[in-house]
């Protein structure tokens, strides 16, 4: 800048020493303004991106599952596939208080194992009914107390006892599949995320009226708000026989509709839209330590962007009535082991796992499309 000013003064003296110069051509002036504007955008835009990066990183909550579980886990098979435990928690604390009384703990209201096949073009999603009776390994509570292993316990109690670490440990004991990642969203975060996306479009083939989940929908097309979306994935009594297996069918249909909505919004093709939702998304999620930064989370999501709703096979864990408790279910051994074996080998879900069990066909099938 000093050299440029000196040159300008010398030129002015050569033209008569009056310290004035001719007005530059409009085109030249326009180029100069554009150059300075671009420099300003780089400067302030770069600082802004840095600020946003720190802000979004600060939003994220994470759990160091690898450190907590150590080496006593299933083998980390490097075949290009990926397994993720996705939980929806039912905490009533803080912003979730309107959904019920806060009793100081929460459970995994929704649990899905997402198996992404090698190549990341297809996925199978296995829903675990929350009232499935399983063997739970020994777990540690948040206060550091060890809770002994038990042979029979409802699946979602694992999260109540030891949070994400115990949930992952229990799933790995059930499946002998190592979970590569963990993602959790609670009621309030889920609702805010849907609203930020602009709602989710679904079609209901029958009316739904559930006073427990506060959802009332006529048959037909709807763009669900966050509140309505939360009501839909929590609905049991308004559809079918009121079982958790019927609710899982609604959750599975909603997940596909949500994926379509994300595609239509164009998050991966529009940086403006991506940053517009990033604040809400990072506040809504709890992740494992390996995903606990914006760049890692974005890279993870970007690696899955080729999977559309038509590329996902939705499966309910094959279960039947628990002979010791009519309000609970138990895994069907042969069909369940065939399912886990297929995922371990990165193979399609076998027919036996799709067709057997009370969750294979329910009264809630095709109510939501």
Protein Blocks (a to p, Z undefined) as FASTA:
>chain_A
ZZmmmmmmmmmmmnnonopacdddfklmmmmmmmmmmmmmmmmmmmmmmmmmmmmmmmpc
cddfklmnmmmdcddddehpacddddddfbfghjlmmnoccehiacdfbacdddddehil
accdddddfkbccdddddddfkopacdddfbdcfklmmmmnommlmmmmmmmmnopacfb
dcdddfklmmmmmmmnopaadddfbdcddfklopacdeddddddfklmmmmmmpmklgcj
hpaklmmmmmmmmmmmmmmmmmmnommlmmklmmmmmmmmmmmpccdfklmcfklmmmmm
mmmmmpcfklpccddddddddfkbmkbccddfklmmmmmmmmmnopacdfklmmgcjklp
cfkgokbZZ
